[in-house]
Structure formats: C-alpha cells, structure tokens
C-alpha cells in the first residue's frame, strides 16, 4: 500500500504557509497545482503529496534576469505554465 502519511489538503498547506507569514489563497494554490500538474485527485477531493508541494514551490521561482534577456519572448499565458 502506498505511503499516504505525507498527504496534505490545499487548505492545510495554506494554513502552513500562513504560519510562515506567507499569504496565499486556497484558490490560488489549487490553480497553481493544476497548472504544474502537481496534485492528486480522487473524486472531487484534491490532495498533495510532499513531491507535489516541492513541484509547486519550485514552479514559483522567478526566471533569472539573464535568462529573460536571452530567451525568446513568451506571452503571459505561456509564462504561467
């Protein structure tokens, strides 16, 4: 049986962020999880595993300035993915 000890709901993760002084809405977190494909879904219930949380946080890193100057321009829609 898979280990589900690390499973967390978006609501619980938002609460953890809030304790760290990071303000994010549950809706925004769910949208970002969907954008990067970092979530699990059973029925209508979304939950996150530790590796999903890592992906979400990694996807939040800004693009370094040097890379922005050398890479081709992207539309706002493509920057979110």
WOCOR-V599370 format. One record per residue. N is the residue number from 1. RES is the residue in three letters. OMEGA is omega in radians with two decimals (* if undefined). Layout:
BEGIN
{{N RES OMEGA} {N RES OMEGA}}
END
This chain:
BEGIN
{{1 UNK 3.13} {2 UNK 3.12} {3 UNK 3.13} {4 UNK -3.14} {5 UNK -3.09} {6 UNK -3.10} {7 UNK -3.12} {8 UNK 3.10} {9 UNK 3.06} {10 UNK 3.13} {11 UNK 3.12} {12 UNK 3.12} {13 UNK 3.09} {14 UNK 3.12} {15 UNK 3.10} {16 UNK 3.09} {17 UNK -3.12} {18 UNK 3.10} {19 UNK 3.13} {20 UNK 3.12} {21 UNK -3.13} {22 UNK -3.09} {23 UNK 3.09} {24 UNK 3.13} {25 UNK 3.10} {26 UNK 3.13} {27 UNK 3.12} {28 UNK 3.12} {29 UNK 3.13} {30 UNK 3.13} {31 UNK -3.13} {32 UNK 3.11} {33 UNK 3.11} {34 UNK -3.13} {35 UNK -3.08} {36 UNK 3.12} {37 UNK -3.08} {38 UNK 3.10} {39 UNK 3.06} {40 UNK -3.09} {41 UNK 3.02} {42 UNK -3.02} {43 UNK 3.10} {44 UNK -3.08} {45 UNK 3.09} {46 UNK 2.97} {47 UNK -3.05} {48 UNK 3.02} {49 UNK -3.12} {50 UNK 3.14} {51 UNK 3.07} {52 UNK 3.13} {53 UNK 3.10} {54 UNK 3.12} {55 UNK -3.13} {56 UNK -3.14} {57 UNK 3.12} {58 UNK -3.13} {59 UNK -3.13} {60 UNK 3.13} {61 UNK 3.09} {62 UNK 3.08} {63 UNK 3.13} {64 UNK -3.11} {65 UNK -3.11} {66 UNK 3.13} {67 UNK 3.14} {68 UNK -3.11} {69 UNK -3.06} {70 UNK -3.12} {71 UNK -3.14} {72 UNK 3.12} {73 UNK 3.11} {74 UNK 3.10} {75 UNK 3.13} {76 UNK -3.13} {77 UNK -3.11} {78 UNK 3.13} {79 UNK -3.10} {80 UNK -3.09} {81 UNK *}}
END
